[in-house]
Amino acid sequence: MKRYRHYNKETAIILSCFGSVIEQEKYLAFEQFVQESFPQIPVFTAFSSKMVIKELAKKGEVYKNLPQVMADVDMEGYKRYIVVSVNIFPTDEHEVLIRMVKGFREFSLANIRYTAPLLYKTKETSNYLNFLDAKIRQENDDIINLYIIHGVPVLNLGGLEAVNYTANFLKMINEKNLACSLEGEFPFFAIKDAIKRDILKLTSGDKTKKVQIVPMLLVSGNHYDKDMKEICEEVGEYCDASIVKSFTQDKKFNLIEQEEVREIFRANIEVEIKKLGL
């Protein structure tokens, strides 16, 4: 086929990230990590949030969404490329990514694959959540952790099982763990009274007992600066509340800089490389 002769480059990796107006550099640092992990394979980055792309464009920072980057990579002649789902759960962002990949397969002659998101496989998810809870408890095992998961706004959306597993697993491994969401199932604004009741039960009304707000966010963007601080202030009305301290280079707690998180993403890419026969 004559058209196939234009596919004269080997393999590429495309990172599909949501994006952040105020924390974009974290995604670019992650891109560098992936490039260093696979030095022989060019790495490109796409952002799925049109709002983020538009806001950054006002600052003179030009970024593209996943279909645009896939078209560029295809036009450059890559025979194979892997789209990396830089998402926590296999929910709406991941589902859209899958549809885009399947759509491109209809007209592209390239071999296109996509990876699983961060918390997808039971073993890796369980190991990571055990690590995370132990890590943030290492200085005070008596502390109460309130995990805040972003969540999804539709109750029958694919991937919700992964969200529920994460919340339930965290509560099962330690009775001092609580979990709710920002915008999904059991959102804080709707169950704040139940959260208060559970915290008061665990603290026996002792206002000196410490509660940590743990944001389950890849990057510490606007949700961190606005929502997490507001939740912390509300919880702080009846106990000693604070946002969990970061154990990465950034002062703000985030997931994407954690070595354990990066290793899961790296392993997911490696799986797809092997499936390509490389």
C-alpha positions as CSV (number, residue, x, y, z in Angstrom):
1,M,0.0,0.0,0.0
2,K,1.5,3.3,-1.1
3,R,0.2,5.3,1.8
4,Y,2.1,3.0,4.3
5,R,5.4,4.1,2.9
6,H,4.9,7.5,4.6
7,Y,5.0,5.6,8.0
8,N,8.8,5.7,8.2
9,K,9.3,6.4,11.9
10,E,9.2,3.7,14.6
11,T,7.4,4.2,17.9
12,A,6.1,7.2,19.9
13,I,4.5,7.8,23.3
14,I,1.7,10.3,23.9
15,L,0.9,11.3,27.4
16,S,-2.8,12.2,27.7
17,C,-3.2,14.5,30.8
18,F,-6.1,16.6,32.0
19,G,-3.9,19.7,32.4
20,S,-3.7,22.5,35.0
21,V,-3.7,26.3,34.7
22,I,-1.5,26.7,37.8
23,E,0.4,23.4,37.9
24,Q,1.3,22.7,34.3
25,E,5.0,22.3,35.1
26,K,4.2,19.1,37.0
27,Y,2.9,17.4,33.9
28,L,6.0,18.6,32.0
29,A,8.2,17.2,34.7
30,F,6.4,13.9,34.3
31,E,6.9,14.0,30.6
32,Q,10.7,14.3,31.3
33,F,10.5,11.3,33.6
34,V,8.9,9.2,30.9
35,Q,11.4,10.4,28.3
36,E,14.3,9.4,30.6
37,S,12.6,6.0,31.2
38,F,12.3,5.3,27.5
39,P,15.2,7.3,26.0
40,Q,14.8,5.7,22.5
41,I,11.2,6.7,22.1
42,P,10.0,10.3,21.5
43,V,7.4,11.5,24.1
44,F,4.6,13.9,23.3
45,T,2.1,15.4,25.7
46,A,-1.6,16.2,25.1
47,F,-4.1,17.9,27.5
48,S,-7.8,17.0,27.6
49,S,-9.2,20.1,29.3
50,K,-10.2,22.7,26.7
51,M,-10.6,25.2,29.5
52,V,-7.0,24.7,30.6
53,I,-5.7,24.9,26.9
54,K,-7.7,28.2,26.4
55,E,-6.5,29.8,29.6
56,L,-2.9,28.9,29.0
57,A,-3.2,30.2,25.4
58,K,-4.0,33.6,26.9
59,K,-0.6,33.5,28.6
60,G,1.1,32.6,25.3
61,E,1.5,28.9,26.2
62,V,0.3,26.8,23.3
63,Y,-0.8,23.2,24.0
64,K,-3.0,20.7,22.0
65,N,-5.6,18.2,22.9
66,L,-5.3,14.5,22.3
67,P,-6.8,14.3,18.8
68,Q,-4.6,17.1,17.6
69,V,-1.4,15.5,19.0
70,M,-2.4,12.1,17.6
71,A,-2.9,13.7,14.2
72,D,0.5,15.3,14.4
73,V,2.2,12.1,15.4
74,D,0.4,10.2,12.7
75,M,1.3,12.9,10.1
76,E,5.0,12.6,11.2
77,G,4.9,9.0,10.1
78,Y,5.1,7.0,13.3
79,K,4.3,3.3,12.7
80,R,3.3,2.7,16.3
81,Y,2.3,4.9,19.2
82,I,1.1,4.4,22.7
83,V,-1.4,6.8,24.3
84,V,-0.8,6.9,28.1
85,S,-3.8,7.5,30.3
86,V,-2.4,9.9,32.9
87,N,-5.5,9.6,35.0
88,I,-6.1,8.1,38.5
89,F,-9.2,6.0,37.7
90,P,-10.7,4.5,34.5
91,T,-13.6,6.9,34.6
92,D,-14.8,9.5,32.1
93,E,-11.5,10.9,31.0
94,H,-10.2,7.4,30.4
95,E,-13.3,6.4,28.5
96,V,-13.0,9.4,26.2
97,L,-9.4,8.5,25.6
98,I,-10.4,5.0,24.5
99,R,-13.0,6.3,22.1
100,M,-10.4,8.6,20.5
101,V,-7.9,5.8,20.1
102,K,-10.6,3.5,18.5
103,G,-11.6,6.4,16.2
104,F,-8.1,6.9,15.0
105,R,-7.7,3.2,14.3
106,E,-10.5,3.5,11.7
107,F,-8.4,5.6,9.4
108,S,-4.8,5.4,10.6
109,L,-2.4,2.7,9.3
110,A,-0.4,3.0,12.6
111,N,-0.6,0.5,15.4
112,I,-2.1,2.5,18.2
113,R,-2.4,1.2,21.8
114,Y,-3.4,2.8,25.1
115,T,-2.5,2.1,28.7
116,A,-4.5,1.6,31.9
117,P,-4.8,4.5,34.3
118,L,-3.1,4.6,37.7
119,L,-5.6,2.8,40.0
120,Y,-6.9,0.0,37.7
121,K,-5.3,-3.3,38.6
122,T,-6.3,-4.8,42.0
123,K,-2.8,-5.8,43.1
124,E,-1.1,-2.6,42.2
125,T,-3.9,-0.5,43.6
126,S,-4.0,-2.4,46.9
127,N,-0.2,-2.2,47.3
128,Y,-0.1,1.5,46.5
129,L,-2.9,2.4,48.9
130,N,-1.3,0.5,51.7
131,F,2.0,2.3,51.0
132,L,0.2,5.7,50.8
133,D,-1.6,5.3,54.1
134,A,1.5,4.0,55.9
135,K,3.6,6.8,54.5
136,I,1.4,9.6,55.7
137,R,0.9,7.9,59.1
138,Q,4.6,7.3,59.8
139,E,4.9,10.2,62.3
140,N,1.5,9.7,64.0
141,D,-0.4,6.5,63.7
142,D,-3.2,7.9,65.8
143,I,-4.1,10.5,63.2
144,I,-7.4,10.5,61.3
145,N,-7.1,10.6,57.5
146,L,-10.0,12.1,55.5
147,Y,-9.3,11.1,51.9
148,I,-10.9,13.3,49.3
149,I,-11.4,11.6,45.9
150,H,-12.4,13.9,43.0
151,G,-15.1,11.5,41.9
152,V,-17.4,11.4,38.9
153,P,-20.8,13.1,38.6
154,V,-22.7,10.2,37.0
155,L,-23.5,7.2,39.2
156,N,-23.6,4.6,36.4
157,L,-20.4,5.7,34.7
158,G,-17.7,3.1,33.9
159,G,-14.8,3.0,36.3
160,L,-16.9,3.9,39.4
161,E,-16.1,0.4,40.8
162,A,-12.4,1.5,41.0
163,V,-13.4,4.7,42.9
164,N,-15.5,2.7,45.3
165,Y,-12.8,0.1,45.8
166,T,-10.3,2.8,46.7
167,A,-12.6,4.4,49.2
168,N,-13.6,1.1,50.8
169,F,-10.1,-0.3,50.9
170,L,-8.8,2.8,52.7
171,K,-11.5,2.6,55.3
172,M,-10.9,-1.2,55.7
173,I,-7.2,-1.0,56.3
174,N,-7.5,1.5,59.2
175,E,-10.6,2.4,61.2
176,K,-9.2,6.0,61.4
177,N,-9.6,6.4,57.7
178,L,-12.6,8.2,56.2
179,A,-13.3,8.9,52.6
180,C,-15.6,11.2,50.5
181,S,-15.5,13.0,47.2
182,L,-15.6,16.4,45.7
183,E,-18.0,16.0,42.9
184,G,-18.9,12.3,42.8
185,E,-20.4,9.6,45.0
186,F,-20.8,10.7,48.6
187,P,-19.6,14.3,48.1
188,F,-18.4,16.3,51.1
189,F,-20.9,19.1,50.7
190,A,-23.8,16.5,51.0
191,I,-22.4,14.3,53.7
192,K,-20.4,16.8,55.8
193,D,-22.7,16.1,58.8
194,A,-22.0,12.4,58.6
195,I,-18.2,13.1,58.3
196,K,-18.5,15.3,61.4
197,R,-20.3,12.6,63.3
198,D,-17.7,10.0,62.4
199,I,-14.8,12.3,63.3
200,L,-16.3,13.2,66.6
201,K,-16.9,9.5,67.4
202,L,-13.2,8.8,66.6
203,T,-11.9,11.7,68.6
204,S,-14.4,11.4,71.4
205,G,-15.0,15.1,71.1
206,D,-11.3,15.9,71.8
207,K,-10.6,19.0,69.7
208,T,-6.8,18.4,70.0
209,K,-7.1,15.2,68.0
210,K,-5.5,15.6,64.6
211,V,-7.3,15.1,61.3
212,Q,-5.5,15.2,58.0
213,I,-7.2,16.1,54.7
214,V,-5.6,13.9,52.0
215,P,-6.3,15.1,48.4
216,M,-6.3,12.2,46.0
217,L,-5.3,14.5,43.1
218,L,-2.5,13.9,40.5
219,V,-1.5,17.6,40.7
220,S,-2.2,20.2,43.4
221,G,-4.1,22.6,41.2
222,N,-7.2,24.7,41.8
223,H,-9.0,22.0,43.7
224,Y,-6.2,22.0,46.2
225,D,-6.1,25.7,46.6
226,K,-9.8,26.1,46.8
227,D,-11.8,23.0,47.7
228,M,-9.2,21.3,50.0
229,K,-8.6,24.4,52.0
230,E,-12.4,25.0,52.4
231,I,-12.9,21.4,53.6
232,C,-10.0,21.8,56.0
233,E,-11.5,25.0,57.4
234,E,-14.9,23.4,57.9
235,V,-13.5,20.3,59.6
236,G,-11.2,22.6,61.6
237,E,-14.3,24.0,63.4
238,Y,-14.6,20.9,65.5
239,C,-11.0,19.3,65.5
240,D,-7.4,20.1,64.8
241,A,-7.5,19.8,61.0
242,S,-4.7,20.3,58.4
243,I,-3.9,19.3,54.8
244,V,-1.5,16.4,54.8
245,K,2.2,17.4,54.3
246,S,3.8,16.6,51.0
247,F,6.6,14.0,50.9
248,T,7.8,15.0,47.4
249,Q,9.7,18.1,46.3
250,D,6.6,20.2,46.1
251,K,5.3,21.9,49.2
252,K,1.8,20.8,48.2
253,F,0.7,17.2,48.4
254,N,0.2,15.6,45.0
255,L,0.4,12.1,43.5
256,I,2.2,12.6,40.2
257,E,5.6,13.4,41.8
258,Q,5.6,10.3,44.0
259,E,8.1,7.6,42.8
260,E,5.5,4.8,43.5
261,V,2.9,6.5,41.2
262,R,5.4,7.2,38.5
263,E,6.5,3.5,38.6
264,I,3.0,2.3,38.0
265,F,2.6,4.6,35.0
266,R,6.0,3.5,33.7
267,A,5.1,-0.2,34.1
268,N,1.8,0.4,32.3
269,I,3.8,1.8,29.3
270,E,6.2,-1.1,29.4
271,V,3.3,-3.5,29.1
272,E,2.1,-1.9,26.0
273,I,5.6,-1.7,24.5
274,K,5.8,-5.5,24.9
275,K,2.4,-6.0,23.3
276,L,3.8,-4.1,20.3
277,G,6.4,-6.8,20.1
278,L,9.3,-4.5,20.9
